[in-house]
Amino acid sequence: MLPLLVVFCLGVFNFAAHKAVLESGHPMLAQVPWLFQPLGGRLSLVVEFVMLLGAMIMAASGSMGWTWIYLLYSVLNGLSAWLMTSGRV
């Protein structure tokens, strides 16, 4: 139960970081593939949701490895979001 809660909380963080990047207007967003440009890049939130759903399903089935992988993904996602929104890149 705890891994599922951890993955859910990380998912909330990832969605917030993703939304902050989308709203930042960073020039790098103009270079995203054509598949993610509809709806102002919000289609990429669907990919974020699918990743969260997959990690939650695996955590609920008892796979701690996927919880650690999602934690690593969240750390990298948060770092890249911070770099983009703070203007460091």
GROMACS elastic network, one bead per residue, 0.5 to 0.9 nm:
[ bonds ]
;  ai    aj funct       b0    kb
    1     4     6  0.52995   500
    1     5     6  0.64333   500
    1     6     6  0.88260   500
    1    59     6  0.82490   500
    1    60     6  0.69465   500
    1    62     6  0.87335   500
    2     5     6  0.50641   500
    2     6     6  0.61757   500
    2     7     6  0.86652   500
    2    59     6  0.89543   500
    3     7     6  0.61453   500
    3     8     6  0.85342   500
    3    56     6  0.84084   500
    3    59     6  0.58305   500
    3    60     6  0.74740   500
    3    62     6  0.81418   500
    3    63     6  0.87631   500
    3    64     6  0.71870   500
    3    67     6  0.64495   500
    4     7     6  0.51813   500
    4     8     6  0.61536   500
    4     9     6  0.86895   500
    4    55     6  0.84548   500
    4    56     6  0.58008   500
    4    57     6  0.82382   500
    4    58     6  0.86600   500
    4    59     6  0.53324   500
    4    60     6  0.57484   500
    4    62     6  0.89217   500
    4    67     6  0.80200   500
    5     8     6  0.50499   500
    5     9     6  0.62077   500
    5    10     6  0.85731   500
    5    56     6  0.86105   500
    6     9     6  0.52031   500
    6    10     6  0.61545   500
    6    11     6  0.85349   500
    6    67     6  0.78933   500
    6    71     6  0.86200   500
    7    10     6  0.50261   500
    7    11     6  0.60518   500
    7    12     6  0.87466   500
    7    52     6  0.75042   500
    7    55     6  0.69128   500
    7    56     6  0.61753   500
    7    59     6  0.75102   500
    7    67     6  0.63944   500
    7    70     6  0.70537   500
    7    71     6  0.75088   500
    8    12     6  0.64253   500
    8    13     6  0.87855   500
    8    52     6  0.75419   500
    8    53     6  0.89972   500
    8    55     6  0.88643   500
    8    56     6  0.69932   500
    9    12     6  0.51485   500
    9    13     6  0.64255   500
    9    14     6  0.87160   500
   10    14     6  0.61274   500
   10    15     6  0.86635   500
   10    52     6  0.86517   500
   10    70     6  0.79097   500
   10    71     6  0.71063   500
   10    74     6  0.65102   500
   11    15     6  0.61521   500
   11    16     6  0.85485   500
   11    48     6  0.83416   500
   11    49     6  0.81368   500
   11    51     6  0.88885   500
   11    52     6  0.59042   500
   11    53     6  0.89950   500
   11    70     6  0.87889   500
   11    74     6  0.79318   500
   12    15     6  0.52457   500
   12    16     6  0.62624   500
   12    17     6  0.86670   500
   13    16     6  0.51520   500
   13    17     6  0.61478   500
   13    18     6  0.85288   500
   13    74     6  0.77711   500
   13    78     6  0.80386   500
   14    17     6  0.50719   500
   14    18     6  0.59626   500
   14    19     6  0.84954   500
   14    48     6  0.77921   500
   14    52     6  0.89355   500
   14    74     6  0.62712   500
   14    77     6  0.68981   500
   14    78     6  0.71035   500
   15    18     6  0.50060   500
   15    19     6  0.60463   500
   15    20     6  0.85182   500
   15    45     6  0.74372   500
   15    48     6  0.72322   500
   15    49     6  0.82631   500
   16    19     6  0.51717   500
   16    20     6  0.61486   500
   16    21     6  0.86897   500
   17    20     6  0.51070   500
   17    21     6  0.63048   500
   17    22     6  0.87195   500
   17    77     6  0.74749   500
   17    78     6  0.63089   500
   17    81     6  0.58474   500
   17    82     6  0.80154   500
   18    21     6  0.52126   500
   18    22     6  0.62801   500
   18    23     6  0.87261   500
   18    44     6  0.87763   500
   18    45     6  0.74921   500
   18    48     6  0.83622   500
   18    77     6  0.81561   500
   18    78     6  0.86666   500
   18    81     6  0.70603   500
   19    22     6  0.50163   500
   19    23     6  0.61570   500
   19    24     6  0.85154   500
   19    42     6  0.83574   500
   19    45     6  0.82301   500
   20    23     6  0.51763   500
   20    24     6  0.60264   500
   20    81     6  0.74995   500
   20    85     6  0.72237   500
   21    24     6  0.50391   500
   21    25     6  0.72920   500
   21    26     6  0.72841   500
   21    29     6  0.85263   500
   21    81     6  0.59614   500
   21    82     6  0.84732   500
   21    84     6  0.67966   500
   21    85     6  0.61682   500
   22    25     6  0.63666   500
   22    26     6  0.77996   500
   22    29     6  0.75536   500
   22    40     6  0.79662   500
   22    41     6  0.69308   500
   22    42     6  0.76613   500
   23    26     6  0.81970   500
   24    84     6  0.79348   500
   24    85     6  0.60311   500
   25    28     6  0.83812   500
   25    29     6  0.70333   500
   25    30     6  0.88131   500
   25    85     6  0.88059   500
   26    29     6  0.57413   500
   26    30     6  0.79456   500
   26    84     6  0.68085   500
   26    85     6  0.74860   500
   26    87     6  0.82436   500
   27    30     6  0.57104   500
   27    31     6  0.76883   500
   28    31     6  0.54859   500
   28    32     6  0.73424   500
   28    84     6  0.85884   500
   28    89     6  0.89987   500
   29    32     6  0.55838   500
   29    37     6  0.87291   500
   29    41     6  0.80247   500
   30    33     6  0.86349   500
   30    37     6  0.83343   500
   31    34     6  0.86452   500
   32    35     6  0.81028   500
   32    36     6  0.65798   500
   32    37     6  0.69105   500
   32    41     6  0.82728   500
   33    36     6  0.58212   500
   33    37     6  0.68826   500
   34    37     6  0.52773   500
   34    38     6  0.76287   500
   35    38     6  0.70139   500
   35    41     6  0.87264   500
   35    43     6  0.79455   500
   35    44     6  0.85321   500
   36    39     6  0.81945   500
   36    40     6  0.80345   500
   36    41     6  0.51613   500
   36    42     6  0.71845   500
   36    43     6  0.53935   500
   36    44     6  0.54703   500
   37    40     6  0.55519   500
   37    42     6  0.75022   500
   37    43     6  0.71427   500
   37    44     6  0.82049   500
   38    41     6  0.57618   500
   38    42     6  0.70979   500
   38    43     6  0.64029   500
   39    42     6  0.54034   500
   39    43     6  0.64207   500
   40    43     6  0.77429   500
   41    44     6  0.58497   500
   41    45     6  0.78636   500
   42    45     6  0.52982   500
   42    46     6  0.75072   500
   43    46     6  0.54361   500
   43    47     6  0.72899   500
   44    47     6  0.51420   500
   44    48     6  0.64555   500
   44    49     6  0.87495   500
   45    49     6  0.61428   500
   45    50     6  0.86268   500
   46    50     6  0.62189   500
   46    51     6  0.86489   500
   47    50     6  0.50832   500
   47    51     6  0.62437   500
   47    52     6  0.86277   500
   48    51     6  0.52135   500
   48    52     6  0.62575   500
   48    53     6  0.86482   500
   49    52     6  0.50122   500
   49    53     6  0.60143   500
   49    54     6  0.85153   500
   50    53     6  0.50378   500
   50    54     6  0.60919   500
   50    55     6  0.85556   500
   51    54     6  0.51825   500
   51    55     6  0.61725   500
   51    56     6  0.85734   500
   51    70     6  0.86020   500
   52    55     6  0.51300   500
   52    56     6  0.60516   500
   52    57     6  0.85604   500
   52    70     6  0.81813   500
   53    56     6  0.50862   500
   53    57     6  0.61246   500
   53    58     6  0.86085   500
   54    57     6  0.51632   500
   54    58     6  0.62157   500
   54    59     6  0.85494   500
   54    66     6  0.89454   500
   55    58     6  0.51559   500
   55    59     6  0.60124   500
   55    60     6  0.84916   500
   55    66     6  0.60761   500
   55    67     6  0.66643   500
   55    69     6  0.86181   500
   55    70     6  0.66488   500
   56    60     6  0.59617   500
   56    61     6  0.85222   500
   56    66     6  0.86456   500
   56    67     6  0.81239   500
   57    60     6  0.51216   500
   57    61     6  0.62947   500
   57    62     6  0.88835   500
   57    63     6  0.89841   500
   58    61     6  0.51217   500
   58    62     6  0.65634   500
   58    63     6  0.54998   500
   58    64     6  0.80758   500
   58    65     6  0.87632   500
   58    66     6  0.63474   500
   58    67     6  0.78177   500
   59    62     6  0.51768   500
   59    63     6  0.51256   500
   59    64     6  0.62705   500
   59    65     6  0.83508   500
   59    66     6  0.65186   500
   59    67     6  0.59902   500
   60    63     6  0.73892   500
   62    65     6  0.89305   500
   63    66     6  0.58564   500
   63    67     6  0.70427   500
   64    67     6  0.50401   500
   64    68     6  0.64102   500
   64    69     6  0.87147   500
   65    68     6  0.51978   500
   65    69     6  0.62250   500
   65    70     6  0.86508   500
   66    70     6  0.60183   500
   66    71     6  0.84145   500
   67    70     6  0.51615   500
   67    71     6  0.61494   500
   67    72     6  0.87079   500
   68    72     6  0.62287   500
   68    73     6  0.85811   500
   69    72     6  0.51028   500
   69    73     6  0.61641   500
   69    74     6  0.85731   500
   70    74     6  0.60296   500
   70    75     6  0.86137   500
   71    74     6  0.50118   500
   71    75     6  0.62669   500
   71    76     6  0.87181   500
   72    75     6  0.51532   500
   72    76     6  0.63015   500
   72    77     6  0.84783   500
   73    76     6  0.52133   500
   73    77     6  0.59284   500
   73    78     6  0.84879   500
   74    78     6  0.59347   500
   74    79     6  0.84393   500
   75    78     6  0.51638   500
   75    79     6  0.61575   500
   75    80     6  0.86502   500
   76    79     6  0.50869   500
   76    80     6  0.61461   500
   76    81     6  0.84961   500
   77    80     6  0.52453   500
   77    81     6  0.60480   500
   77    82     6  0.85221   500
   78    81     6  0.50652   500
   78    82     6  0.60421   500
   78    83     6  0.85496   500
   79    82     6  0.51320   500
   79    83     6  0.61835   500
   79    84     6  0.86844   500
   80    83     6  0.50315   500
   80    84     6  0.61843   500
   80    85     6  0.85867   500
   81    84     6  0.51743   500
   81    85     6  0.60088   500
   81    86     6  0.83052   500
   82    85     6  0.52852   500
   82    86     6  0.57980   500
   82    87     6  0.83694   500
   82    88     6  0.83446   500
   83    86     6  0.54186   500
   83    87     6  0.62428   500
   83    88     6  0.51335   500
   83    89     6  0.60192   500
   84    87     6  0.53642   500
   84    88     6  0.62681   500
   84    89     6  0.57557   500
   85    88     6  0.77893   500
   85    89     6  0.86756   500
   86    89     6  0.80866   500
